[in-house]
Amino acid sequence: MAKGITDLDMNSFDDVIGSSDTPVLVDFWAEWCGPCKMIAPILEEIASEQDGIKIAKVNVDESPDLARRYEIMSIPALIVFENGEPAKKLIGAKPKGALLEEIGEFL
């Protein structure tokens, strides 16, 4: 796991998301997902460059209950959580510039 990216599961999700004083961008992903692998380095760059948002990942194969809770039907799916609640959902891999534009309001 890259520096600045937190790996979440059922046991840690609510505590980490609920206690964060900054928005958290959660990447719902899986090992077998090609587009998920494509955006991983982009998320690592954002994690190291942006102080105003935290980055976390949820493996949908290891935490299917979280995927169901947030109605994840396709991956990669990114959800920005603000004050412990989902604020924005993005589906699919996006280039870094497009992703930063989408989450700009939270930075």
Beta strands, then each sheet from edge to edge (+ up, - down):
strand 1: 5-8
strand 2: 24-29
strand 3: 54-59
strand 4: 77-82
strand 5: 85-91
sheet 1: 1+ 3+ 2+ 4- 5+
end
